[in-house]
Amino acid sequence: MPRVICTAKMCEFGPHFEILQAAGFEVDTVPTEVDLRKEPHRVVEQVQGYDAVLAGAEIYSREVLEQLPDLKVISRYGVGFDAVDLAAADAQNIVVTITPGVNHHSVAEQAFALLMGIARMTRTQDRAVRSGEWERELTPRVWGSTIGIVGLGRIGQAVATRAIGMGMHVLAYDPFPNEEFAKTHQIKLLSLEELLKQSDYVTLHLPVTPETIDIINRDTLAIMKPGSVLINTARGGLVDENALVEALESGHLRGAGLDVFKKEPLPVESPLIKLENVLLSCHTGGLDQESHRDAYAMAAQNIVKLHQGEWPVECVMNMKETTGWKWS
């Protein structure tokens, strides 16, 4: 009987158990006291001997994968795959899959929650009222402002339609833009530099690749409009956090809303925690009840399809030159 272990967040409940067990898999979960994000050295210990893993955000480096000779599939819960060494997975004939198209509405809502929280100074006002203060301050209106969307894929598009409903002017940058979507929704496609210059709010929705690591850095932050706001619900690797802190402390940026970080959980000694003009959340952008259910179902279905000889091409992130892969 093939064996699957679920290491993803909140894997104690969801449709994946039924899907996998109905297909003849033995399914286990990591002990509740084990957090592989905080204890990455325990990944090999927990995944050893399993044929597939329904994986969370834990790291699968070359060193880790070389110690997992039985592993055939890493089925990621979510759309990020930067925690997996794809070249190493290729070398060991391990298929890496993601679950596209299930959480874009959730991430878009989180992006706007952070945007509105900064725009209306929600954190500051909440603290003031709780401490008995009653200080009010004028803030720029969101309606009529300009939002720049960096990455116009499923999530960027979901942000765009919400921004249009909020009465915002929408700009977008994407290396391979969906021009039909942009034309239909009257979104102006610009270079990254022009988008940064013109936007009151910049929201990031790119994957982490060698080309996008620290795409927001001292140089690009300097280009951003004075008093603008940065929102990141994509990946922490997109932002040079030291440069961001400098831009926030200097007042060049009015604020930032961050759901993702270079290191997660965010260390308590991070200077981001001390800044009053930053709104933080714990990588919950893709987590709502519907996304949780659908992502777990798709992650389980990817494992079942691969075991049955199918190839879920839209979900597979590696093995680009491989033909005739078989579960063996």
C-alpha positions in Angstrom: 0.0 0.0 0.0 1.5 3.4 -1.0 2.0 5.8 1.9 1.4 9.6 2.1 2.3 11.9 4.9 0.6 15.3 5.3 2.9 17.9 6.7 0.9 21.0 5.6 -0.6 23.5 8.0 -3.9 22.5 9.6 -3.8 19.1 7.9 -5.8 17.5 10.6 -9.1 18.2 8.7 -10.0 18.4 5.1 -11.2 16.2 2.1 -7.6 14.9 1.4 -8.0 11.9 3.8 -11.1 10.6 2.1 -9.6 11.2 -1.4 -6.4 9.4 -0.7 -7.8 6.6 1.3 -10.4 5.9 -1.4 -7.6 5.5 -3.9 -5.8 3.0 -1.7 -3.3 5.1 0.2 -2.2 4.9 3.8 -2.3 8.5 5.1 -0.5 9.8 8.2 0.1 13.3 9.6 3.1 14.7 11.5 2.6 14.9 15.3 0.8 18.1 16.3 3.8 19.2 18.4 6.1 19.2 15.4 6.4 22.4 13.3 8.6 21.7 10.4 8.8 25.5 9.6 10.5 26.0 12.9 12.3 22.7 12.9 13.4 22.2 9.3 16.1 19.6 10.4 13.2 17.2 11.2 11.8 17.0 7.7 13.9 13.9 6.8 12.9 12.3 10.1 9.1 12.9 9.4 9.0 12.1 5.7 11.4 9.1 5.7 9.8 6.0 4.1 6.8 7.7 2.5 6.0 7.6 -1.2 4.4 11.1 -1.3 4.1 14.1 0.9 1.2 16.6 0.9 3.6 19.4 1.8 3.4 22.7 3.5 6.0 25.5 3.5 8.9 23.3 4.9 12.1 23.3 2.9 13.1 20.4 0.6 16.7 21.2 -0.2 19.0 18.9 -2.2 20.5 17.7 1.0 17.0 16.8 2.3 15.8 15.1 -0.9 19.0 13.0 -1.1 18.0 11.5 2.2 14.5 10.5 1.0 15.1 7.7 -1.5 11.5 6.5 -1.4 9.9 9.8 -2.1 8.1 10.1 -5.5 5.8 13.1 -5.2 5.9 16.4 -3.3 2.4 17.8 -3.6 2.4 21.3 -2.3 -0.6 22.8 -0.6 -0.7 26.3 -2.2 0.9 27.9 -5.2 4.5 28.5 -3.9 7.3 26.1 -4.7 10.4 28.1 -3.9 11.0 25.9 -0.8 11.7 23.0 -3.1 15.0 22.5 -5.0 13.4 21.7 -8.4 16.7 20.7 -10.0 17.4 18.2 -7.1 13.9 16.9 -7.5 14.4 16.4 -11.2 17.7 14.5 -10.4 15.8 12.1 -8.1 12.7 11.7 -10.4 10.5 13.4 -7.8 7.5 15.2 -9.2 6.6 18.6 -7.6 3.1 19.8 -7.9 1.1 22.9 -6.6 -2.6 23.8 -6.4 -3.2 26.7 -8.8 -6.5 28.5 -9.0 -7.9 27.7 -5.5 -6.8 30.6 -3.3 -6.6 33.7 -5.5 -9.7 35.2 -4.0 -8.5 34.7 -0.5 -5.1 36.3 -1.3 -6.8 39.2 -3.0 -9.0 39.8 0.0 -5.9 39.8 2.3 -4.1 42.3 0.1 -7.0 44.6 0.4 -7.4 44.0 4.1 -3.8 45.1 4.6 -4.2 48.0 2.1 -7.3 49.4 3.9 -5.7 48.8 7.3 -2.8 51.0 6.3 -4.9 53.5 4.5 -7.3 54.0 7.4 -4.6 53.6 10.1 -6.6 50.8 11.7 -3.8 49.5 13.9 -3.0 52.9 15.3 -6.6 53.9 15.9 -7.4 50.6 17.6 -4.5 51.0 20.0 -5.4 54.6 20.7 -9.0 53.9 21.6 -8.0 51.0 23.8 -5.5 53.2 25.7 -8.1 55.9 26.3 -6.9 58.3 23.6 -9.0 60.0 21.0 -6.6 61.4 18.4 -7.9 61.7 14.8 -5.9 62.3 11.7 -6.7 63.0 8.0 -5.7 60.3 5.6 -5.7 60.2 1.8 -8.9 58.7 0.3 -8.5 55.3 -1.4 -11.2 56.0 -4.0 -9.5 57.7 -6.9 -6.0 56.7 -5.9 -3.7 54.6 -8.1 -2.8 51.0 -7.4 0.1 49.3 -9.2 -0.2 45.5 -9.4 3.2 43.7 -9.9 2.2 40.4 -11.4 -1.1 40.0 -13.3 -1.7 36.3 -12.9 -4.8 34.8 -11.2 -4.2 36.7 -7.9 -3.2 39.9 -9.6 -6.4 39.8 -11.7 -8.5 39.1 -8.6 -6.9 42.2 -7.0 -7.5 44.3 -10.1 -11.3 43.6 -10.2 -11.6 44.5 -6.6 -9.5 47.7 -7.1 -11.8 48.7 -10.0 -14.8 48.2 -7.6 -13.1 50.5 -5.1 -12.8 53.2 -7.7 -9.1 53.0 -8.1 -7.0 53.6 -11.2 -5.3 50.3 -12.0 -1.8 49.9 -13.4 0.0 46.6 -13.9 3.4 45.1 -14.7 3.9 41.5 -15.7 6.7 40.0 -17.8 4.1 38.1 -19.7 0.9 40.0 -19.3 -2.6 38.9 -20.1 -3.3 41.7 -22.6 -6.9 40.6 -23.2 -7.7 40.9 -19.5 -5.9 44.2 -19.3 -7.8 45.6 -22.3 -11.2 44.3 -21.0 -10.7 46.0 -17.6 -9.0 49.1 -18.9 -5.8 48.3 -17.0 -2.7 50.2 -18.2 0.3 47.9 -18.7 3.6 49.6 -17.8 7.2 48.9 -17.1 8.0 48.2 -13.5 9.8 51.5 -13.2 6.9 53.5 -14.5 4.4 51.6 -12.3 6.5 52.4 -9.2 6.7 56.1 -10.1 2.9 56.5 -10.6 1.3 54.2 -7.9 0.0 55.3 -4.5 -0.2 51.6 -3.6 2.0 48.9 -4.9 0.9 45.3 -4.4 3.2 42.3 -5.2 1.9 39.1 -6.9 5.0 37.5 -8.5 6.6 34.1 -7.8 10.1 34.0 -6.4 12.6 33.3 -9.2 16.2 34.2 -9.7 14.9 37.3 -11.6 12.5 38.4 -9.0 14.5 38.0 -5.7 14.6 41.4 -4.0 12.8 43.0 -6.9 11.9 45.6 -4.2 15.2 46.9 -3.1 16.9 50.3 -2.3 16.9 51.3 -6.0 13.2 50.4 -6.7 12.0 51.7 -3.4 13.7 55.1 -4.2 11.7 55.1 -7.5 8.4 54.7 -5.6 6.2 57.7 -5.2 6.9 59.5 -1.9 4.1 58.7 0.6 3.1 55.5 -1.2 2.4 52.1 0.4 3.8 48.6 -0.3 1.7 45.5 0.1 3.2 42.0 -0.1 1.0 38.9 0.1 3.2 36.9 -2.4 6.6 35.9 -1.1 9.1 37.4 1.3 11.9 36.8 -1.1 10.6 39.6 -3.3 11.6 42.3 -0.8 14.9 43.5 0.7 13.6 43.9 4.2 16.5 46.1 5.4 15.9 48.5 2.5 12.2 48.5 3.2 12.8 49.4 6.9 15.0 52.3 5.8 12.3 53.6 3.4 9.6 53.3 6.2 11.8 55.0 8.8 12.7 57.9 6.6 9.0 58.5 5.7 9.6 57.9 2.0 6.9 55.2 2.2 3.8 56.0 4.2 3.4 52.4 5.2 3.6 48.7 4.4 1.2 45.7 4.8 3.1 42.5 4.9 1.8 38.9 5.0 5.1 37.2 4.0 8.7 37.5 5.1 12.2 36.4 4.3 12.2 34.2 7.4 9.0 32.7 8.7 7.8 32.9 11.4 9.1 36.5 11.5 11.7 36.8 14.2 10.6 38.9 17.2 13.8 40.9 16.9 12.9 42.1 13.3 12.9 45.9 13.1 9.6 45.6 11.1 7.8 44.7 14.4 8.8 48.0 15.9 7.5 50.2 13.2 4.1 51.8 13.7 3.4 52.3 10.0 3.6 48.6 9.2 0.7 46.1 9.4 1.7 42.5 9.8 0.0 39.1 9.3 1.3 35.5 9.5 1.2 34.3 5.9 -2.6 33.8 6.0 -3.3 35.3 2.6 -4.3 32.0 1.0 -6.2 30.7 4.0 -9.9 30.9 4.1 -12.3 27.9 4.6 -13.0 27.5 0.9 -9.4 27.8 -0.2 -8.3 25.3 2.5 -10.8 22.8 1.4 -10.1 23.2 -2.3 -6.3 23.2 -2.0 -6.2 20.1 0.1 -8.5 18.4 -2.3 -6.4 19.3 -5.4 -3.1 18.4 -3.6 -4.6 14.9 -2.8 -5.9 14.5 -6.3 -2.5 15.4 -7.8 -1.0 12.5 -5.9 -3.8 10.1 -6.9 -3.5 11.1 -10.6 0.2 10.6 -10.7 -0.2 7.2 -9.0 -2.8 6.2 -11.6 -0.6 7.3 -14.6 -2.1 10.7 -15.3 0.0 13.8 -15.6 -1.7 17.0 -14.1 0.3 19.3 -16.4 -1.0 22.6 -15.0 0.0 21.6 -11.5 3.5 20.1 -12.2 6.3 22.5 -11.6 9.3 20.5 -12.7 10.3 17.5 -14.9 9.9 19.7 -18.0 12.1 17.5 -20.1 10.6 14.2 -18.7 8.4 11.9 -20.7 6.9 8.6 -19.5 7.3 9.2 -15.8 6.0 6.3 -13.8 5.2 5.7 -10.1 7.6 2.9 -9.3 
